Amino acid sequence: MILFDFEYERPNTLEEAVALLDRAGDDARLLAGGTDLLPNMRVEITTPGLLVSLGGIEPKPPEPLADGSIRLDALSHLADLERSSLVQDAHPMLAESIRAVGSNQTREMGTLGGNLCQEARCLYLNQKHDYQFAAPCYKRGGDCCYPFPNNASDICWAVYASDIAPALIALRAEIEILSSTGVHRIDASALFTGDGMRPLSLGPAEIVRAVVVPPAPPRSGWGYHKSTVRGGLEYAMAIMAVVLEADKDRKTCTDARIILGAVRQGPVRSQVAEEALAGGPLDAATIAKAAKDASRAVRPFPHHGYSVMHMIETIRVYLQRTLGAAAERASGGSGP
């Protein structure tokens, strides 16, 4: 497929990139690793008039902060973060979620910021419409959602599928955002709108500059799982990222954060399962009930050929195992 014509700029700093975005508005897109943007440009999901490449800006290595947090440059290649002993030691769940992204080649090119800012996916949306289908969907300015024709004109059920975002939300990470007015931080969950038409809360001249992950709470345990048909080479059917905190007896759950990914337009926090666990025993029966409640409450979309009932059962089974792994670690074990 031959790409359409567009302008190209390669700034030397993020501040210069922000200025370029500010002038171009919605007609510009940032290019980092390109593993999501370039395929989407080829099928014309996005057709920017200006491409602002960040390839001339060298990312900083992962940095420990005075309060025990770690700061990750958003331009870091995923493979570098995957290999970082700082990331592996401080947050093994984050390292595992990074390792779940695509292939080795994808992780060598893809960046942390690019993975978080990826476009939502739908089998209809991710095709070039001039020869695959009769007309564009809502997201391309059309007048029908062809996969879900009963959807209202402002509702898109494309699925957000980042493998890393659920882990960052479970770890209470914050996102550093650079704009023309300076830098501010938001909770990682606030980056996602839950709206398939515009999945990210970023303004047209805002750039994800870094991710700051706080230290893990004492007596906490983690669990992570990505369900796919073809292992890491496939986008997820469902993702589960869990952090459980235990009381001093290491048998009672004091707090739970359970995030489900690739099931709706953005990562979903399962409050019903968190409430079922918090204050209760870290035993098999409590965990099984929490997983069952979460799988039914999340109302997953039937995406990429997976039926709703298949997804509900997949979430129930694997969330139960993921919670079990987190509970074992929180209880002092090393996990599976």
C-alpha positions in Angstrom: 0.0 0.0 0.0 1.4 3.4 -1.0 1.2 6.0 1.8 -0.6 9.3 1.2 1.4 12.6 1.1 2.2 14.3 4.4 4.8 16.8 5.8 7.6 15.5 8.0 9.5 17.2 10.8 12.3 15.8 13.1 12.7 18.1 16.1 15.7 17.9 18.5 13.7 18.3 21.7 10.3 17.5 23.1 9.7 21.2 23.5 10.2 21.7 19.8 7.8 18.8 19.2 5.2 20.4 21.3 5.5 23.7 19.4 5.1 21.8 16.1 2.0 20.1 17.4 0.6 23.4 18.8 0.8 24.9 15.3 -0.6 22.0 13.4 -3.4 21.0 15.9 -5.4 17.8 15.1 -3.7 17.5 11.7 -0.4 16.3 13.3 0.7 12.9 14.8 3.8 11.9 16.8 6.0 9.2 15.4 8.1 7.3 17.9 8.7 3.5 17.3 5.9 3.5 14.6 4.7 0.0 15.4 1.2 1.2 15.8 1.0 4.4 13.9 2.5 3.3 10.6 0.2 0.3 10.1 -2.7 2.5 10.9 -1.5 5.1 8.4 -1.3 2.4 5.7 -4.9 1.5 6.2 -5.8 5.2 6.6 -7.3 4.9 10.1 -5.3 8.1 10.6 -4.2 10.4 7.8 -2.1 13.2 9.4 -0.9 16.2 7.3 2.2 16.5 9.5 4.3 13.7 11.0 6.5 14.8 13.9 9.3 12.2 14.4 10.8 11.9 17.9 13.6 9.7 16.5 16.2 12.4 17.0 15.7 12.5 20.8 17.7 10.2 22.9 15.7 8.6 25.8 17.1 8.7 29.4 17.7 5.3 31.1 15.3 4.2 33.9 16.0 6.4 36.9 15.5 5.7 40.7 14.0 8.6 42.5 14.6 9.7 46.2 11.2 8.4 47.3 11.8 4.9 46.0 9.8 5.5 42.7 11.3 4.8 39.3 11.0 7.2 36.4 10.8 5.7 32.9 11.4 7.9 29.9 8.4 7.5 27.5 10.7 7.3 24.5 12.5 4.2 26.0 12.3 1.2 23.7 10.3 -1.6 25.3 13.2 -4.1 24.9 15.5 -1.8 26.9 12.9 -1.6 29.7 12.4 -5.3 29.6 16.1 -5.9 30.1 16.5 -3.2 32.8 17.5 -4.8 36.1 16.0 -1.7 37.9 12.6 -2.5 36.3 12.8 -6.2 36.9 13.8 -5.8 40.6 11.4 -3.0 41.5 8.4 -4.1 39.5 8.5 -7.6 38.0 4.9 -7.3 37.0 5.7 -4.3 34.8 8.6 -6.2 33.3 6.3 -9.2 32.5 3.7 -6.9 31.0 6.4 -5.4 28.7 7.6 -8.8 27.7 4.0 -9.7 26.7 4.0 -7.0 23.9 4.3 -8.4 20.4 7.5 -10.0 19.1 11.2 -9.2 19.9 11.3 -7.0 16.8 8.2 -5.1 18.0 9.7 -4.5 21.4 13.1 -3.4 19.9 11.2 -0.7 17.9 8.2 0.2 20.1 8.4 2.7 22.9 6.7 3.0 26.2 4.8 6.1 25.3 3.8 4.7 22.0 2.4 1.6 23.6 0.3 3.7 26.0 -0.9 6.0 23.2 -1.9 3.2 20.7 -5.2 3.5 18.8 -8.1 1.2 19.7 -8.7 -1.8 17.6 -11.7 -3.4 15.7 -11.7 -5.9 12.9 -13.8 -3.5 10.8 -11.8 -0.4 11.7 -8.4 -2.0 11.0 -9.1 -2.5 7.3 -8.7 -0.2 4.3 -12.2 0.7 3.5 -11.9 1.6 -0.2 -11.7 -2.1 -1.2 -12.6 -4.1 1.9 -16.0 -2.6 2.8 -18.8 -0.5 1.5 -18.5 2.5 3.7 -16.5 3.9 6.6 -17.7 3.4 10.2 -18.4 6.2 12.8 -14.7 6.4 13.7 -13.8 7.3 10.1 -16.6 9.8 9.8 -19.2 7.3 8.4 -22.8 6.9 9.4 -23.0 3.4 10.8 -21.1 1.1 13.2 -21.1 -2.0 10.9 -20.0 -4.5 13.5 -22.6 -3.2 16.0 -25.2 -1.4 13.9 -27.4 -0.6 16.9 -24.8 1.6 18.4 -25.6 5.3 18.6 -23.5 7.6 16.3 -21.2 8.7 19.1 -20.4 5.1 20.4 -17.5 3.1 19.1 -16.8 -0.4 20.5 -13.2 -0.6 19.3 -11.0 -2.2 22.0 -8.0 -0.6 23.7 -5.4 -3.4 23.9 -2.2 -2.1 25.5 -0.5 -4.9 27.5 1.3 -2.4 29.8 -1.4 0.0 30.8 -3.3 -2.4 33.1 -0.1 -3.1 35.0 0.8 0.6 35.4 -2.7 1.4 36.7 -2.5 -1.6 39.2 0.9 -0.2 40.3 -0.5 3.3 40.9 1.8 4.8 38.3 1.6 8.4 37.2 2.1 9.9 33.8 4.2 13.0 33.1 2.6 15.1 30.3 4.4 17.9 28.6 2.5 20.7 26.9 3.2 24.3 26.0 2.3 25.4 29.5 4.8 23.0 31.2 4.7 19.6 32.8 2.0 18.0 34.9 1.3 14.6 36.2 -1.9 12.6 36.1 -2.9 9.2 37.5 -2.3 6.5 34.9 -6.0 5.7 34.7 -6.8 9.3 33.8 -4.9 8.9 30.5 -7.8 6.8 29.2 -11.3 8.1 28.5 -13.2 4.9 28.0 -14.5 6.3 24.7 -13.6 4.3 21.6 -14.0 7.4 19.4 -11.1 9.1 21.3 -9.5 6.7 23.7 -6.9 9.1 25.2 -7.4 12.3 27.2 -4.4 14.0 25.7 -4.9 17.3 24.0 -3.6 17.9 20.4 -0.3 19.5 21.7 0.4 17.3 24.7 3.1 14.6 24.8 3.5 11.7 27.3 7.1 12.5 28.6 7.6 9.9 31.3 6.0 7.3 33.6 6.7 7.4 37.3 6.0 4.1 39.2 5.9 4.3 43.1 7.5 1.6 45.2 5.5 -1.5 45.8 3.6 -1.5 49.2 4.9 -3.8 51.9 3.5 -7.3 52.1 2.0 -6.9 48.6 1.8 -9.5 45.8 1.2 -9.2 42.1 -0.3 -11.3 39.3 -0.4 -10.7 35.5 -1.9 -12.7 32.7 -2.5 -12.0 29.0 -4.9 -14.3 27.1 -4.2 -14.7 23.4 -4.6 -17.4 20.7 -1.0 -17.1 19.5 1.0 -16.1 22.6 2.8 -12.8 22.5 2.5 -12.3 18.8 -1.2 -11.5 19.0 -3.2 -8.7 20.5 -4.9 -9.7 23.7 -8.3 -11.3 24.2 -8.1 -10.2 27.8 -5.5 -8.9 30.2 -5.5 -9.1 34.0 -3.1 -7.1 36.3 -3.5 -7.5 40.0 -1.8 -6.1 43.2 -3.0 -7.5 46.6 -1.8 -6.1 49.9 -1.9 -8.3 53.1 -2.2 -7.4 56.7 0.6 -8.2 59.2 -0.7 -11.7 59.5 -0.2 -12.1 55.8 -3.5 -14.0 55.6 -5.9 -11.1 55.3 -6.3 -8.8 52.3 -6.2 -5.1 53.2 -6.4 -3.7 49.7 -6.8 -4.9 46.1 -6.3 -3.3 42.7 -7.6 -5.4 39.9 -7.4 -4.0 36.3 -8.8 -5.8 33.2 -7.5 -4.8 29.8 -8.5 -5.5 26.1 -12.2 -6.1 27.1 -13.6 -2.6 26.5 -12.6 0.9 25.1 -10.1 1.4 27.9 -8.6 -0.5 30.9 -11.3 -1.3 33.5 -10.9 -1.4 37.2 -13.0 -4.2 38.8 -14.3 -2.6 41.9 -16.8 -5.4 42.6 -13.9 -7.9 42.9 -11.7 -5.4 44.9 -14.5 -5.0 47.4 -15.0 -8.7 47.6 -11.4 -9.2 48.5 -10.6 -6.2 50.8 -10.9 -7.1 54.4 -11.4 -10.8 53.7 -9.2 -13.9 53.9 -6.7 -14.6 51.1 -8.2 -18.1 50.6 -9.3 -20.0 47.6 -13.0 -19.5 48.1 -12.8 -15.7 48.4 -10.6 -15.5 45.4 -12.9 -17.8 43.3 -15.9 -15.6 44.2 -14.1 -12.4 43.4 -13.0 -13.8 39.9 -16.6 -14.9 39.2 -18.0 -11.5 40.2 -15.5 -9.6 38.1 -16.0 -11.7 35.0 -19.7 -11.0 35.0 -19.6 -7.3 36.0 -17.1 -6.2 33.3 -19.5 -6.8 30.4 -16.7 -7.5 27.8 -17.1 -6.6 24.2 -17.2 -9.5 21.7 -14.1 -8.5 19.8 -11.9 -10.1 17.2 -14.0 -13.2 16.9 -14.3 -13.9 20.6 -17.9 -14.3 21.9 -19.0 -12.6 25.1 -19.6 -15.9 26.9 -16.1 -17.2 25.9 -14.5 -14.0 27.2 -16.5 -14.1 30.5 -15.4 -17.7 31.2 -11.8 -16.8 30.1 -11.7 -13.9 32.5 -13.2 -16.0 35.4 -10.7 -18.8 35.0 -7.5 -16.8 34.4 -8.4 -14.0 36.9 -8.8 -16.7 39.6 -5.3 -18.0 38.8 -3.9 -14.5 38.6 -5.4 -13.6 42.0 -4.1 -16.9 43.4 -0.5 -16.0 42.3 -0.8 -12.5 43.8 -2.2 -13.9 47.1 0.7 -16.4 47.3 3.2 -13.6 46.9 1.4 -11.3 49.3 1.5 -14.2 51.8 5.2 -14.4 51.6 5.6 -17.0 48.8 7.5 -16.5 45.6 4.6 -17.1 43.4 4.2 -19.8 40.6 
